[in-house]
């Protein structure tokens, strides 16, 4: 089981580092590259650089609030 946990941890680390590198390049370095350069076809438009994190944050916050609400309702039922 420990090997499986290490494999999952490694995969999650590689995915998060890849996303961080892609986003950092997209937001910080790409604006300084000419717009007719071929590298631009591998990235979404710049508007999405703001919209995607906002959507992810709102979704995460909503799921967290729903989870806390469900836990509070279940703990109320156990006391009654």
C-alpha positions as CSV (number, residue, x, y, z in Angstrom):
1,X,0.0,0.0,0.0
2,X,2.9,2.4,0.7
3,X,4.1,2.0,-2.8
4,X,0.7,2.9,-4.3
5,X,0.6,6.0,-2.0
6,X,4.0,7.0,-3.2
7,X,3.0,6.5,-6.9
8,X,-0.2,8.6,-6.4
9,X,1.8,11.3,-4.7
10,X,4.4,11.3,-7.4
11,X,1.7,11.6,-10.1
12,X,-0.1,14.4,-8.3
13,X,3.2,16.2,-7.9
14,X,4.1,15.9,-11.6
15,X,0.6,17.1,-12.6
16,X,0.7,20.1,-10.2
17,X,4.2,21.1,-11.3
18,X,3.1,20.8,-15.0
19,X,0.1,23.0,-14.4
20,X,2.1,25.5,-12.5
21,X,4.8,25.7,-15.2
22,X,2.2,26.0,-18.0
23,X,0.2,28.7,-16.2
24,X,3.4,30.7,-15.2
25,X,4.7,30.6,-18.8
26,X,1.2,31.6,-20.1
27,X,0.8,34.5,-17.8
28,X,4.3,35.9,-17.2
29,X,6.4,35.0,-20.2
30,X,3.9,34.8,-23.1
31,X,2.9,38.5,-23.2
32,X,6.5,39.3,-24.1
33,X,6.6,37.0,-27.1
34,X,5.5,38.3,-30.5
35,X,1.8,37.5,-31.2
36,X,2.7,35.9,-34.6
37,X,5.1,33.4,-32.9
38,X,4.1,29.7,-33.3
39,X,4.1,29.2,-29.5
40,X,0.9,31.1,-29.1
41,X,-1.1,28.3,-30.7
42,X,-0.4,26.1,-27.7
43,X,-2.1,28.5,-25.2
44,X,-5.6,29.7,-24.7
45,X,-6.5,33.4,-25.1
46,X,-5.3,35.6,-22.2
47,X,-8.9,36.2,-20.9
48,X,-8.9,32.6,-19.7
49,X,-5.9,33.2,-17.6
50,X,-8.2,35.1,-15.2
51,X,-11.5,33.3,-15.8
52,X,-10.2,29.7,-15.1
53,X,-8.7,30.5,-11.7
54,X,-11.8,32.5,-10.7
55,X,-14.1,29.7,-11.8
56,X,-11.9,27.1,-10.0
57,X,-11.9,29.2,-6.8
58,X,-15.6,29.8,-6.8
59,X,-16.2,26.1,-7.4
60,X,-13.9,25.0,-4.6
61,X,-15.4,27.5,-2.2
62,X,-18.9,26.3,-3.1
63,X,-18.0,22.7,-2.6
64,X,-16.3,23.5,0.7
65,X,-19.4,25.3,2.0
66,X,-21.7,22.5,0.9
67,X,-19.4,20.0,2.7
68,X,-19.4,22.0,5.9
69,X,-23.2,22.4,5.7
70,X,-23.7,18.7,5.3
71,X,-21.4,17.9,8.2
72,X,-23.2,20.4,10.4
73,X,-26.6,18.9,9.5
74,X,-25.4,15.4,10.2
75,X,-24.0,16.4,13.6
76,X,-27.3,18.1,14.5
77,X,-29.2,14.9,13.7
78,X,-26.9,12.9,15.9
79,X,-27.5,15.2,18.9
80,X,-31.3,15.1,18.5
